[in-house]
Amino acid sequence: MRRFFILLLLVHGSIHLLGFVKAFGFAHVDALRLPIGPIAGVGWLAAAGLYPVSAALFLVGHRVWWIPTGLGGVLYDFLRPAARLFFMRLRR
């Protein structure tokens, strides 16, 4: 179960990288229909980076592993309009 949770955190962080990739034009991301500016792209990168930090802290047994995850969640709330359209497209 511990390994699955670490994998889940890493995959979740990878999903957040899509916003960064789209913002800076590294790849065309059809699933994200709204334009993402560079400032929001940096926000997506920050959110993506917090999840591997949480996974590493959880792996070594540090008690504050949940803090980066919580910060990533709060940051996601500010970036949510673009993410909402992404998940709506997946349902089609």
N, C-alpha and C positions, 0 to 999 in steps of 0.2 A: 504494500500500500504506500509505503514511503517513496519508493521509486516512481510509482505512478503519479504521485502528487508533484514530485520534482519535474517529471516529464510534462505534466499538465501546465505547470508554471512556465516552462520553457516554450511550449507550443503557444501558449497564450501571448507571451512576449513576442513571438515570431509573427503572430497575427497583427499585432500593433505596428509592426514594421511596414505593413502595407501602406499606411498613411504617409509615412516618411518617404517611401519609394515613390508614391504618386506625387507628393508635393514637390520633389526635386527632379521629377521626370526620369528617374533611373529605369523605369519600366512602365508600360501602359497597364493600368489596373482597371479593367472594365467594371468590376464589381463596385467600385467607388465612383459614383456618378457626379457628386458635387466636387467643384474645384477645391483643392486644398492649397492654401498659401504656404509660403516658407516658414512663417512663424508657427502655424499649426503643425507643419511637418516636423519642426524641432520638438514640439510638444508630443507628437506621436513617437518620435525617437526616444524622448525621455521616458514616456510611459513604457515603451518596449524594453528599455534598459533596466527598469526597476524590477521586472519579473525575474530575470536571471540573477539579480542581486538577492532577491528573496529566496530563490532556489538554492543559491550557494550558502546563505545563512541557515536555511533549513537543513541543508546537508550536513553542515558542521555542528548542528544542534544549538545554534544561538537562539536565545529567547526572543529576540526582537525581529525575527524573520518576517513577521506579519506587517511591520511598519512600511517597508517599501511596497508591499502588495497593496496596502491601504492607500498610500500616496498615488500609486498607479491607478487605482480605482477612482480617486478624486479627480485626477488629471483627465481620465477618460470621460468623466461627467462633463467636463468643459469641452471635450472634443466630440461629444456624442452625436451631434446632428449628422456628420458625415458617416459615422458608424451605423446609425439607424438606417440610412439608405442602403448601406452594404448588406445588412441582414435582411432587409425587405427584399432585396434582389435575390438572395439565396433561397427564399421561400417560393419563388416563382418556378 
